Amino acid sequence: MPAIIEPPPEPDAPLAPVWKRLAWFAGIALASTLVVAIVAYGMKALLPSY
């Protein structure tokens, strides 16, 4: 059975390029913002309107 989780990189392994690390950061930030917005609007929809 193949490993599902990769082990941490070796201590002397080179870092990924800055653009790739920034792209990951931006993608995770955007995804988390969208999830929070969806949950917030979903909770707002459940509130009674007066």
Residue pairs with C-beta under 8 A, 6 or more apart in sequence:
15 21
